[in-house]
């Protein structure tokens, strides 16, 4: 850790804001902050740093829910999904056993799916052209702290050498700013340093193994597809280009040594026929990419244990299972809230200017004015963030676990969707980020639980019926034939015990997730 008592006030390395990480949240935040000063005044000086400005190649961050599209519109950067071969998405199709359940977004809402790298490059281009933003390729190695107060006042970096023939490995450069945002993703190297004693460790839920299939037709075009497969987590498919469809295989526990064999044996037999050959062709072309799926509740920032001068955003701060595709929606919505909270500080600084064009005072220099805004951010984001976070993990536990009680809930969830109407519109409005209401999530989750109990007692199930009188057969030989029968009264005591266990399981899945969202220390 570096310390410095006096920042170096040169135009090349002194900024109002430093943003570490130019993935999704970083460029969006740069654009948001750049839009705050009046166009007739000097812009904020914003440094947007990333270790590589080449197009990234990731297998998640490719589906933007309608709520995320709304956030892009609020930030004025909705055109970042244009010109990247993005595909309009209108909901989901859930494939379970022999059923295909259509779950459309409410009110013809529309999301987008795309290549992650193309969207990132579009966001970076938008940030690069924003007033006062410098997009810099540099690897951040450490934060710089004031020797007396311990406040973060900058970062130490290694900049990539322009001269490719140089063997120096890059030049060391220090950048200084009044506030540093850490948007360096799920594997953030600064998370523990910024949060201190309030740090929570990410919990690994599973891994995604990603494939790109060519020229396939999904069960319902322009819809994300969720396939529930016994013995493994849910499988996702969604189109990311005119000719390309992403397939994400959820693997619980460690990654298999032979992924192609795992997919052939455990996945392909449960998929529609038209998908099988494209998957085999894709696996024959090379090794697939994988990605860990982790859950990280957001910690309250701005506390005494938190490092002054630095703020975490995006996956560096808060992660959820990507099953519901809500990560980018939450990150972009956080940026919308941050811009609104910081706008009065910037307006006050610029209103104090004595004459047009004069250099403004530093709007983010007083950390004591920032800390209450971080508390506001923590709680104002809860409507959307907690809804998406809880839903993602609860759905994953419901769809991915091989547990008798969870299987009761899963069967009930499918039957709940089959009812249609509000039983579809409510849950999908939560998933899409259009209804940021945790109480509505609780209502539908426990409605599913109690409807699952109802289905236990009323739904016909496959049973073996014994018949002793069959033409052409010895009447003394009993023959068992399968039939569908509703539970009889003598089965009610056992079903009652199963019902209690199912409701209890629903509670121990849901309520601890709620606790992670309301806990602030």
C-alpha positions in Angstrom: 0.0 0.0 0.0 1.4 3.4 -1.0 1.0 6.6 1.0 1.3 10.2 -0.1 0.6 13.3 1.9 0.5 15.7 -1.1 -1.0 14.7 -4.5 1.0 15.8 -7.5 -1.1 18.5 -9.1 -0.3 18.1 -12.8 -2.9 18.2 -15.6 -1.8 14.7 -16.7 -2.4 12.8 -13.5 -4.8 14.9 -11.5 -8.6 14.3 -11.8 -11.9 14.8 -10.0 -12.8 11.2 -10.4 -10.9 7.9 -11.1 -12.9 4.9 -12.2 -11.0 1.5 -12.1 -12.5 -0.9 -14.5 -14.1 -0.2 -17.9 -16.5 -3.1 -18.2 -20.2 -2.3 -17.8 -20.5 -0.1 -14.7 -17.3 1.8 -15.2 -18.1 3.4 -18.6 -21.7 4.0 -17.7 -20.7 5.8 -14.5 -18.1 7.9 -16.5 -20.9 9.0 -18.9 -23.3 9.7 -16.0 -20.8 11.9 -14.1 -19.7 13.6 -17.3 -23.3 14.7 -18.0 -23.6 16.6 -14.6 -21.7 19.9 -15.2 -23.3 22.6 -17.4 -22.1 22.4 -21.0 -21.0 26.0 -20.9 -18.6 25.3 -18.0 -15.5 23.3 -17.7 -16.1 19.5 -17.5 -15.4 17.2 -14.6 -12.0 15.5 -15.1 -12.6 11.8 -15.1 -10.0 9.0 -15.6 -11.5 5.7 -16.7 -8.8 3.0 -16.3 -8.7 -0.6 -17.5 -5.8 -3.0 -17.9 -6.9 -3.9 -21.4 -8.9 -1.9 -23.9 -9.2 -4.9 -26.3 -12.6 -6.4 -26.8 -13.3 -8.7 -23.9 -14.4 -12.3 -24.4 -16.8 -13.4 -21.6 -19.7 -15.8 -21.5 -21.9 -13.8 -19.1 -23.2 -10.2 -19.2 -24.9 -10.8 -22.5 -28.6 -10.5 -21.6 -29.9 -7.0 -20.6 -33.4 -7.1 -19.1 -36.0 -4.5 -19.9 -35.2 -2.8 -16.5 -31.6 -2.5 -17.7 -32.8 -0.9 -20.9 -34.8 1.6 -18.9 -31.6 2.5 -17.0 -29.7 3.0 -20.2 -32.4 5.4 -21.4 -32.3 7.3 -18.1 -28.5 7.7 -18.6 -29.0 8.8 -22.2 -26.8 6.0 -23.6 -29.5 3.6 -24.9 -27.8 3.8 -28.4 -25.0 1.6 -27.0 -27.0 -1.4 -28.0 -27.3 -0.2 -31.6 -24.9 -1.4 -34.3 -23.6 -4.4 -32.3 -26.0 -7.0 -33.9 -28.0 -7.1 -30.6 -31.2 -9.2 -30.6 -34.5 -8.1 -29.2 -35.8 -10.4 -26.4 -39.4 -10.6 -25.3 -39.4 -13.1 -22.5 -38.6 -16.7 -21.7 -39.5 -20.2 -22.6 -39.2 -22.8 -19.8 -38.7 -26.4 -21.0 -39.6 -29.0 -18.3 -40.1 -32.6 -19.1 -42.3 -32.6 -22.2 -43.7 -29.0 -21.5 -42.8 -25.7 -23.0 -44.1 -22.8 -20.9 -44.2 -19.3 -22.5 -43.3 -16.5 -20.1 -43.5 -13.2 -22.0 -42.4 -9.8 -20.6 -45.3 -7.7 -19.4 -46.8 -5.0 -21.7 -44.6 -6.1 -24.6 -41.5 -4.9 -22.8 -38.2 -5.6 -24.6 -34.7 -6.5 -23.5 -31.6 -7.1 -25.6 -29.1 -9.9 -25.9 -25.7 -9.5 -27.5 -22.0 -10.4 -27.5 -20.7 -9.1 -24.1 -17.5 -7.7 -25.7 -19.3 -5.7 -28.4 -21.5 -4.0 -25.8 -18.5 -3.2 -23.6 -16.7 -1.6 -26.6 -19.8 0.4 -27.4 -20.0 1.7 -23.8 -16.3 2.5 -23.9 -16.7 4.5 -27.1 -19.5 6.4 -25.5 -17.4 7.2 -22.5 -14.4 8.1 -24.6 -16.4 10.8 -26.4 -18.0 12.2 -23.2 -16.8 15.6 -21.9 -13.8 15.4 -19.6 -13.3 11.6 -19.8 -9.9 10.1 -20.5 -10.0 6.3 -21.3 -6.6 5.0 -20.2 -5.1 1.5 -20.7 -3.3 0.8 -17.4 -3.1 -1.9 -14.8 -3.9 -0.6 -11.3 -1.6 -2.3 -8.8 -2.3 -0.3 -5.6 -4.2 2.6 -4.1 -2.4 5.7 -2.8 -3.4 6.8 0.7 -2.9 10.1 2.4 -0.1 9.5 5.0 -2.0 11.4 7.7 -5.7 10.6 7.2 -5.5 7.2 5.4 -7.9 8.5 2.8 -7.5 7.1 -0.7 -6.2 9.9 -2.9 -5.3 8.0 -6.1 -3.9 4.8 -7.6 -0.6 3.5 -8.8 -0.6 1.9 -12.2 1.6 0.4 -14.9 0.7 1.8 -18.3 1.1 -0.2 -21.4 4.1 0.8 -23.5 3.1 2.3 -26.9 6.3 1.0 -28.4 5.8 -2.7 -28.9 9.6 -3.2 -29.1 10.1 -2.0 -25.6 10.9 -4.7 -23.0 10.3 -2.6 -20.0 6.9 -4.1 -19.3 5.3 -0.6 -19.0 5.7 2.6 -17.2 4.7 3.3 -13.6 2.2 6.1 -13.4 0.3 7.6 -10.4 -3.1 9.1 -10.8 -4.7 11.3 -8.2 -8.4 12.2 -7.6 -10.8 13.2 -4.8 -12.8 10.0 -5.2 -11.9 6.6 -6.6 -14.6 4.2 -7.9 -13.6 0.5 -8.0 -15.5 -1.2 -10.8 -13.0 -4.1 -11.3 -15.5 -6.9 -11.4 -16.2 -10.2 -9.7 -12.6 -10.9 -8.9 -11.9 -7.4 -7.5 -8.5 -7.1 -6.0 -9.5 -4.0 -4.0 -12.8 -5.4 -2.4 -11.2 -6.4 0.9 -9.0 -3.3 1.1 -12.0 -0.9 0.6 -14.6 -2.7 2.8 -12.2 -3.7 5.7 -14.0 -5.3 8.6 -17.4 -5.2 6.8 -16.1 -7.5 4.0 -18.2 -10.5 3.1 -16.7 -13.3 1.1 -18.4 -14.3 -2.2 -20.1 -17.7 -2.0 -19.5 -19.9 -5.0 -22.8 -21.4 -6.2 -21.8 -23.2 -9.4 -19.9 -22.7 -12.7 -21.2 -21.9 -16.2 -19.6 -23.5 -19.2 -20.3 -21.5 -22.3 -20.8 -22.5 -25.9 -21.8 -20.6 -29.0 -24.1 -22.4 -31.4 -24.5 -21.4 -35.0 -27.8 -20.9 -36.8 -30.1 -22.7 -34.4 -33.8 -22.0 -33.9 -34.9 -21.8 -30.2 -38.3 -23.2 -29.1 -39.7 -19.6 -29.0 -37.6 -17.2 -31.1 -36.3 -14.0 -29.5 -36.9 -15.5 -26.0 -34.4 -16.8 -23.5 -34.8 -20.5 -23.0 -34.4 -22.2 -19.6 -34.2 -26.0 -19.7 -34.7 -27.9 -16.4 -32.6 -31.0 -16.5 -32.6 -33.7 -13.8 -29.3 -34.2 -12.0 -27.8 -30.8 -12.9 -28.5 -27.1 -12.8 -30.7 -25.3 -15.3 -29.4 -24.8 -18.8 -29.8 -21.4 -20.5 -30.0 -20.5 -24.2 -30.4 -17.1 -25.8 -29.5 -15.5 -29.1 -26.5 -13.1 -29.1 -26.3 -12.4 -32.8 -28.1 -13.0 -36.0 -26.4 -16.4 -36.4 -25.1 -17.1 -32.9 -26.9 -18.5 -29.8 -25.2 -18.7 -26.4 -25.7 -21.9 -24.4 -24.7 -21.9 -20.7 -24.4 -25.3 -19.0 -24.6 -25.0 -15.2 -22.2 -27.3 -13.4 -22.5 -27.8 -9.7 -19.4 -28.6 -7.7 -16.1 -28.8 -9.6 -15.8 -28.6 -13.3 -15.7 -32.0 -15.0 -12.4 -33.1 -16.5 -14.0 -34.0 -19.8 -16.6 -31.3 -20.5 -17.7 -32.7 -23.9 -18.4 -36.1 -22.4 -20.3 -34.5 -19.6 -22.5 -32.5 -22.0 -23.1 -35.6 -24.2 -24.1 -37.8 -21.4 -26.0 -35.4 -19.1 -27.3 -32.5 -21.3 -27.9 -33.4 -24.9 -30.4 -36.2 -24.3 -32.8 -33.7 -22.6 -32.6 -31.1 -25.4 -34.7 -30.6 -28.5 -33.4 -32.6 -31.6 -32.5 -29.5 -33.6 -30.0 -28.4 -31.0 -28.0 -31.6 -30.7 -25.9 -31.5 -33.8 -25.0 -27.8 -33.4 -23.8 -28.6 -29.9 -21.6 -31.5 -31.1 -20.2 -29.3 -33.9 -19.4 -26.5 -31.4 -17.6 -28.9 -29.0 -15.5 -30.3 -31.8 -14.1 -26.8 -32.6 -12.3 -26.1 -29.3 -12.4 -25.9 -25.5 -15.3 -24.0 -24.1 -15.0 -21.1 -21.6 -16.1 -21.4 -18.0 -17.1 -18.8 -15.4 -17.8 -19.1 -11.7 -21.2 -18.1 -10.4 -21.0 -16.4 -7.0 -23.3 -14.7 -4.6 -22.1 -11.6 -2.8 -24.5 -9.4 -0.7 -23.8 -5.7 -0.8 -22.1 -4.2 2.3 -22.9 -0.8 3.5 -20.2 1.6 2.4 -19.1 4.8 4.1 -18.8 3.3 7.6 -15.9 3.7 9.9 -14.4 0.4 8.7 -14.7 1.4 5.1 -11.7 3.0 3.3 -12.4 6.7 2.9 -12.1 8.0 -0.7 -12.9 4.7 -2.4 -16.3 3.3 -3.5 -17.1 -0.2 -4.9 -19.7 -0.5 -7.7 -20.8 -3.3 -10.0 -19.8 -6.9 -9.3 -16.9 -5.7 -7.2 -19.6 -4.8 -4.6 -22.6 -7.0 -5.2 -23.1 -10.3 -7.1 -26.0 -12.7 -7.7 -26.4 -15.9 -9.6 -26.6 -15.0 -13.4 -29.5 -17.4 -13.9 -31.9 -14.5 -14.1 -29.6 -12.2 -16.1 -30.0 -9.3 -13.7 -26.4 -8.3 -13.0 -26.1 -5.5 -15.6 -29.6 -4.3 -14.8 -28.6 -3.8 -11.1 -25.2 -2.2 -12.0 -26.8 0.3 -14.4 -29.6 1.1 -12.0 -27.0 1.8 -9.3 -25.3 4.3 -11.7 -28.6 6.0 -12.2 -29.0 6.4 -8.4 -25.4 7.5 -7.9 -25.7 10.2 -10.5 -28.9 11.6 -8.8 -27.2 11.5 -5.4 -24.0 13.2 -6.6 -25.7 15.8 -8.8 -26.4 18.3 -5.9 -22.6 18.4 -5.0 -21.7 19.1 -8.6 -24.4 21.7 -9.1 -23.4 23.5 -5.9 -19.7 23.6 -7.0 -20.6 25.0 -10.4 -23.1 27.5 -9.0 -20.4 28.9 -6.9 -18.3 29.9 -9.9 -17.8 33.7 -10.1 -17.5 33.8 -13.8 -18.2 31.4 -16.8 -15.3 29.2 -17.8 -13.5 29.5 -14.5 -12.0 26.3 -13.0 -14.6 24.9 -10.6 -13.9 23.9 -7.0 -13.5 20.2 -6.4 -17.1 18.8 -5.8 -16.0 15.5 -4.3 -13.2 16.8 -2.1 -15.1 16.6 1.2 -15.5 12.9 2.1 -17.8 13.8 5.0 -20.4 14.9 2.5 -20.0 11.7 0.5 -20.6 9.2 3.3 -24.3 9.9 4.0 -24.9 9.6 0.2 -23.4 6.1 0.4 -26.0 5.2 3.0 -28.7 6.6 0.8 -27.4 4.6 -2.1 -27.3 1.4 0.0 -31.0 1.6 0.9 -32.4 3.3 -2.2 -31.1 0.5 -4.4 -32.7 -2.2 -2.3 -36.0 -2.2 -4.1 -34.4 -3.4 -7.4 -31.2 -5.0 -6.1 -32.7 -7.1 -3.3 -35.5 -8.3 -5.6 -33.1 -9.4 -8.3 -30.6 -10.8 -5.9 -33.1 -12.9 -3.9 -34.9 -14.1 -6.9 -31.8 -15.2 -8.7 -30.6 -17.4 -5.8 -34.0 -18.6 -4.8 -34.8 -19.7 -8.4 -31.5 -21.3 -8.8 -32.0 -23.3 -5.6 -35.5 -24.2 -6.8 -34.5 -25.3 -10.3 -31.1 -26.7 -9.6 -31.3 -28.8 -6.5 -32.1 -32.5 -6.3 -34.0 -32.5 -3.1 -37.4 -34.1 -2.5 -38.9 -31.0 -0.9 -37.4 -28.6 -3.5 -38.8 -31.0 -6.2 -42.3 -30.4 -4.7 -41.7 -26.7 -5.0 -40.3 -27.0 -8.5 -43.4 -29.0 -9.7 -45.6 -26.4 -8.0 -43.7 -23.5 -9.6 -44.3 -25.0 -13.1 -48.0 -25.5 -12.4 -48.2 -22.0 -11.0 -46.8 -20.7 -14.3 -49.3 -22.8 -16.2 -52.1 -20.9 -14.6 -51.1 -17.9 -16.7 -52.3 -14.3 -16.0 -50.8 -12.8 -12.9 -49.0 -16.0 -12.0 -46.8 -15.3 -15.0 -46.9 -11.5 -15.2 -46.0 -11.0 -11.6 -42.9 -13.2 -11.5 -41.6 -12.1 -14.8 -42.0 -8.4 -14.0 -39.8 -9.1 -11.0 -37.2 -11.0 -13.0 -37.1 -8.3 -15.7 -36.4 -5.5 -13.3 -39.7 -3.8 -14.1 -41.2 -4.3 -10.6 -38.6 -3.5 -8.0 -40.8 -4.6 -5.1 -39.4 -7.2 -2.6 -42.8 -7.6 -1.0 -44.3 -8.7 -4.3 -41.4 -11.2 -4.6 -42.3 -12.6 -1.2 -46.0 -12.8 -2.2 -45.3 -14.8 -5.3 -42.6 -17.0 -3.8 -44.9 -18.2 -0.9 -47.9 -18.3 -3.3 -45.8 -20.9 -5.2 -45.1 -22.7 -2.0 -48.7 -23.0 -0.9 -49.9 -23.8 -4.4 -47.3 -26.6 -4.4 -49.0 -28.0 -1.3 -52.4 -27.7 -3.0 -51.0 -29.6 -6.0 -49.7 -32.4 -3.8 -53.2 -33.1 -2.7 -55.1 -32.6 -5.9 -52.9 -33.3 -8.9 -53.2 -36.8 -10.4 -49.9 -38.8 -10.4 -48.7 -41.9 -12.1 -49.5 -45.1 -10.1 -49.5 -48.8 -10.8 -53.0 -50.2 -11.0 -53.4 -53.9 -10.6 -55.9 -55.7 -12.9 -56.7 -59.5 -12.6 -59.1 -60.0 -15.5 -57.7 -59.6 -18.9 -58.9 -61.2 -22.1 -56.6 -63.9 -23.3 -54.7 -64.1 -20.0 -54.9 -66.4 -17.0 -57.3 -64.7 -14.6 -55.1 -65.8 -11.7 -52.2 -63.6 -13.0 -52.2 -60.0 -11.7 -51.1 -57.4 -14.3 -50.0 -53.9 -13.3 -50.8 -51.1 -15.6 -49.8 -47.5 -15.1 -52.6 -45.0 -14.6 -53.1 -41.4 -13.4 -54.9 -41.1 -10.1 -55.4 -38.4 -7.5 -54.2 -39.1 -4.0 -56.6 -41.0 -1.8 -57.6 -40.0 1.7 -55.4 -42.7 3.3 -52.4 -40.9 1.7 -53.3 -37.5 3.3 -51.2 -38.0 6.5 -48.0 -38.6 4.5 -48.8 -35.7 2.2 -49.4 -33.4 5.2 -45.9 -34.2 6.5 -44.5 -33.6 3.0 -46.4 -30.3 2.8 -45.0 -29.1 6.1 -41.5 -30.1 5.0 -42.0 -28.2 1.7 -43.2 -25.0 3.4 -40.3 -25.2 5.8 -37.8 -25.7 2.9 -39.3 -22.6 1.1 -38.8 -20.6 4.3 -35.1 -21.7 4.8 -34.4 -20.9 1.1 -36.1 -17.5 1.1 -35.7 -15.9 4.6 -31.9 -16.2 4.9 -31.6 -14.4 1.5 -33.9 -11.6 2.9 -31.6 -11.4 5.9 -28.5 -10.8 3.7 -30.3 -7.9 2.2 -31.5 -6.1 5.3 -28.2 -6.7 7.3 -26.1 -3.6 7.0 -23.0 -4.4 9.1 
